[in-house]
Amino acid sequence: MSTERSYHHGDLRRAVLTAALDVIATHGPAALSLRDLARRAGVSHAAPAHHFKDRAGLLTAIATEGYGLLSTTLGETEDLRDLGVRYVRFAIAHPAHFQVMFQPELLRPDDPELLAARERTRSMLRTAVTGHGDDPAVGFMAAWSMAHGFATLLLSHNLDGPLEGRNPEDTFGALAGIMFRPTGTPSAG
């Protein structure tokens, strides 16, 4: 089924989102153009604006979708190490979403759907950090920084050499085990 035919069946929004994710994954969010996406979808250059209004609206929709996918990936676990592994798994599976979600200058900061999706995800992460350390806010920032930093380094290929073929999720799990060992627990080895 062609993209244009999908549009005629009411699927223009999804077709534009899919094309945008392809562009972002290949060239980054800076390369995104509604006119180019319309051409890819086989519709008039004004058609994507009907769903997204502008580039910021499209990127906000991508970020909102990304937070929903991240929440699903995180699932029901409250194990801090497992959450970090799942965070890295999300970044690997959805690199374009990951790139957009954490660039607030690209998004509509007051979009209610984005705010709700972001808060659901952050709440899941904050709950998992409770009980780790004296200050849950600091624990939240430490855990998020570690998972996000690892995922960012991984996606930008800065860990290709150090990983030496290791599974990124397993490697992150091992790192998290070292970093978030309960206080007073001796290291193994």
C-alpha positions, -999 to +999 in steps of 0.1 A: +000+000+000+015+034-009+018+062+015-006+083-006-032+056-005-028+054+033-035+091+034-067+087+015-077+061+042-071+088+069-036+078+078-017+111+069-008+118+105+009+084+109+026+087+075+041+121+084+052+108+118+068+078+102+086+098+076+097+123+102+112+095+124+131+082+094+146+116+086+155+122+123+171+087+127+192+093+095+200+131+096+188+144+130+159+167+139+176+198+122+170+182+088+132+180+093+110+200+069+072+198+067+075+204+030+098+175+025+076+152+046+046+162+025+065+153-006+075+119+009+038+113+019+026+122-016+004+151-004+003+188-008+029+208+011+001+222+033-014+189+043+009+181+073+001+215+088-035+203+092-024+177+118+007+195+133+004+232+125+041+236+123+075+219+128+073+224+166+039+207+166+053+177+147+083+174+170+061+177+201+039+149+187+070+128+183+082+135+218+048+128+233+047+095+214+082+088+226+073+093+263+044+069+258+067+043+243+092+048+270+066+043+297+055+011+280+092-001+278+098+007+315+067-013+324+058-022+359+092-029+374+105-007+402+140-023+402+164+006+396+189-015+376+162-030+355+146+004+348+180+017+336+184-013+313+149-008+299+157+029+294+188+020+273+167-006+255+142+021+246+169+044+232+183+016+210+148+007+197+136+043+192+166+065+185+147+092+167+122+096+195+150+097+220+168+125+201+137+147+201+123+140+236+152+157+254+155+188+233+130+212+249+139+240+225+124+220+197+090+214+214+059+233+226+067+234+263+030+240+273+015+211+253-008+193+277-003+159+261+034+162+262+034+174+298+012+145+309+033+119+290+065+133+304+052+134+340+039+098+338+074+086+328+092+107+354+069+095+381+077+059+372+114+067+375+111+087+407+092+058+423+120+034+416+146+057+431+127+060+464+148+044+491+181+048+472+202+073+491+193+100+515+178+124+490+154+109+464+158+140+441+195+134+440+191+097+435+166+104+406+191+127+389+220+103+394+200+073+380+186+093+351+219+109+343+236+075+342+210+058+320+206+088+297+243+094+294+250+058+286+222+058+260+234+090+244+270+078+242+258+046+228+236+062+201+264+086+191+288+056+187+311+069+214+309+035+232+316+013+201+353+008+211+348+004+248+319-020+244+341-043+222+311-062+210+295-066+245+257-064+247+249-027+257+220-037+279+240-062+299+269-038+301+247-010+315+232-035+340+267-043+352+276-006+355+244+002+374+251-026+397+284-011+406+271+025+408+240+018+428+253-008+452+236-004+486+258+016+510+282-006+530+281-035+505+316-046+496+325-049+460+329-084+445+365-090+437 
